Structure formats: structure tokens, C-alpha cells
Amino acid sequence: MVSLLATTTTNTAATGTLLLIGIIAYIFYCVVMWRVYAKSEQPGWAAIIPIYNIYVLLKIIGRPAWWLVLLVIPFVSLITVIVVYIDLAKSFGKNALYGLCLLILSIIFLPILAFGSSRYVGPRGAAIARY
């Protein structure tokens, strides 16, 4: 009986720790994306609203709203997410390699994009292509 109680207490503590880490990660993501949206002349508060935040991100990178559907289809969503991150990088004047780094090491490269000197140049870098 004592070992069962000890196991339950340990599992509860681990669950609480994981929940706290998840909440901190979500707040970090919201702060970073708020800044990215603000740089893109979109409302920063959109970063905290589920599904709408993805719609706004698609708007920033110049993709149609129906791409939201692609993000719920298994396997298709993997390709879609890669394209979205590459387009996000291009929208801030970065290359495709930076987009892949955004995908793989988001915890490092998203804050660099948000708080660094990069500027929004238009959907998929459209402003750069014009000049």
C-alpha cells in the first residue's frame, strides 16, 4: 500500500512538472510569435488564439486560408509545415536554409527572427523580388 502511494505521488509530481514546462513553452511561443506578427503588421494578440494564429501566419507568408485544411491531413501536413517555415523565413528576407533551421531549432531561430534586426519584406520575400 505504501509503495502504491509513493508511485502515485511521484507520477503526480512528474505530471505537474510536465504541465508547468508546457505552460512556460506556450507562453514563450506566444511572446515570440506576437513579435513576429507585429513585425509583419498583423495584430500581435492573434498569436494567442488557436487556429486563428495559423490563419494569420498563412496570411503573413502569402498562402491561402484553405491551407489550414492541409495542416490536418496526415503526412500532407509534414510537407505543408516545411513549406510554411521556409516561406516565413523568405518573408523576412532569409533563405530556405534559415527556414529549415526555424523548423528544426525553433527555440533558437524564432526568437532571433522576432527580436533580431530582420524585417518583414512581404509574403515569401515578394518585396525583394520586385527590386
Steps between C-alpha positions, in 0.01 A plus 500: 500500500782741584680434170178567307463835677863589429457412131185711475673796664797469265275480194304804615819700553631401156170593339499836676856568388418413140192721513706791631761452227221491240346822631838676499568379143158623385553844657847520340354406160221759535743779588729415207218464248335820631819683401517325160139597431565858610800523266270379222246773576248246628333511842733346756213370711420257217792288623303385802184385322516141376427439131467875436874533566569254219262691271691822570833322444375377162396858421849625592671253269251553218333158498122456463281428802402155369853386591359458851336185364837369381631528854254241629564236234754239616832502311386795285532716810871413528571645156270795566679591825838490325371731226345735758827537692703553182249762383515669841877527471470641147240751620767641728772504234665175607577194288351150497777367725394748768144373455614144568688624807176669610330164475765288670631746761198725552598578858813676369409635156148632567622741772781611268241571231269674747745711697787530252554757229314312226213688339184383333540533124166360389350161431773254401742785449286665230638845578855384429402343167359831374829687527 
